Structures are given as structure tokens and as C-alpha cells.
Amino acid sequence: MKTSGSLPLWFQLAEAVVSESRGDEYDYYSWQSDNFHNGRFYTKQPQCVDIPADLRLCHNVGYKKMRLPNLLDHETMPEVKQQAGSWVPLLAKRCHADTQVFLCSLFAPVCLDRPIYPCRSLCEAVRDSCAPVMETYGFPWPEMLSCDKFPIDNDLCIPMHLKTMKPYRSIKVCPPCDNELKTDNIMEHYCASDFVLKMKIKEVKKEKGDRKLIAAQKKKKVLKQGVLRKKDLKKLTLYIKNGANCPCSQLENLGSNFLIMGRKVDQQLLLMSIHKWDKKSKELKFAIKYMKSHQCPSYHTVFQ
């Protein structure tokens, strides 16, 4: 396998430290999982396969082939696609420049003679930046990504980009308020949400570090009822977790209708996404029409 100056630096570093001799990139590789891979031994030897275009999390990560089974014990491509798909929205939150590198090193590991894991420092950097965003939606940092599972920095793990790291803007806007009014984005949150409504907001308050949205009593249009009960709809209150002080431009003027998407977590209704109901938006119109027939993927959370 030849390297290219256009490939990510971490990819070139990883390739440089593996064994000098290797077979064709389409060959099956023989390896036994080490203690960072749960001690699991595969009877089927890992294969080097193309990263499919519909593996949205990793299709543009910087290399074209991946190991299967991957480093999260996913043995088939449909399983990889299903599990990786729930992480795509996290990339849009731009919580850390290396989020994609970290996740794809596990979901779609680079195809070399031996598995190359992310360095612990890379995991910690992504976790420290992205976990607060995930918590806003009621998702803890998952055990399967516990950073102490990964190797301490050395030449045999994937480091942060360092000098090649692109400057991402810091997270300032409340995450549920920082979503583009695009059909694909709306539908991702639609599938990840327990309920979706068209409604007005009467009042916004701060409460114990959270922001509290109190719905107007006027009739609400239910686009997806999910876990909501009739009594929930009568006195509907939503929360932006840890959102007392982050800006949310949508809430500066409460005169319009809103497209509201949310989840129920520990008896509390958390806001996942909010858009002003723009009647002129073709993207919104298409999304609302699409909701009537769209079959969501089997995963149902924004982040696993």
C-alpha cells in the first residue's frame, strides 16, 4: 500500500510503524486481538475492504479501505453502518477537530498489517470536548469508548493531528440551537427524537443551570408523538440541559411557531433541536412531507 502526501499525517505515521513486509491490500490478514480488543479471537480472519460511500461517518476520512471486523467487534458491514450512523450528527456539532479521526479509527480502522488503536490522549481530547455536547442530549460518554482502554501515547497508536489539526470554532451556541435548516439534518434529528411538534413557546426561564422552555397553551401539531402522553402535551415543558447561559437565537423572539424535537430522559423532556417555522423554507417543507413516509433506521439515538 502506497502512501500519499494527501493522506492524513496520522495515517502515514501509522503505516510507517507496521511491519515492512505485507501482502496485497486485498489479502486476508492473520492476527490475534490484543488486550485492547477485549481479548477476542476471530475465527474469520480480518479482511481489507473498501469503505462504502454510504458509511457517512467515515467515507471521507482520508483513506479508502478499512479492516473488517473492526475494532468495536462489528463483524459485518451492515452492522458497522447501523452503529456508525448514529454518530454522524456529532461531527456536525464540531466539538473537536479530531472527532472523525477518533471514531473512524474504531468503526473503520485503517487497513494495515496489524490493528492500530487511537492513543489515549486522542480519546481524552475528543471526550473532554464532545461529552458535554452529548450530555446536553441526555447521552453519557459510552463505556465502549472508555479512554483507559486505549494505549498510552507511543508510535503504535493514532495521535491527535497536532500541527495539521484544522481550527474548529469553539462551541458557544447551545447545541440544540446550532442546527442548519436542511432536510437531511432535520430528518436525522427526527429519527433520533422521541417526539416532534410544531408549537409556540410562551416563556423561557433559567433553572439550576438548565434553560426551561414553557409551551404556549395554543394547539400543538404533533408530527411524531412517540413517548408523549396527552397530559404531557397539556402542560409541556422542555429543557436545554446545561443551557442556562449559552446563546440560542431562536429563543430571542417567541412570536413564531417552532419545529421542536426532543427526547424523554429520566422523566424530563430534553430539547434536541429547534427551528423557527419558516413557511418559505423549501428544506422545511420537504422534510415535513418526507416525515409522513420516511422509515427511520433501526438505531434511534443521535449518539450510541
Salt bridges, closest charged atoms under 4 A:
GLU15 OE2 - ARG22 NH1 3.53
ASP50 OD1 - LYS65 NZ 2.30
ASP54 OD2 - LYS81 NZ 3.07
ASP73 OD1 - HIS37 NE2 3.27
ASP73 OD2 - ARG40 NH1 3.68
GLU75 OE2 - ARG40 NH2 2.24
ASP98 OD1 - HIS161 ND1 3.13
ASP113 OD2 - ARG22 NE 3.59
ASP128 OD1 - ARG127 NE 3.11
ASP178 OD2 - ARG94 NH2 3.99
ASP178 OD2 - ARG169 NH2 2.54
GLU188 OE2 - ARG56 NH1 2.60
GLU203 OE2 - LYS205 NZ 3.95
GLU207 OE1 - LYS212 NZ 3.26
ASP232 OD2 - ARG229 NE 3.46
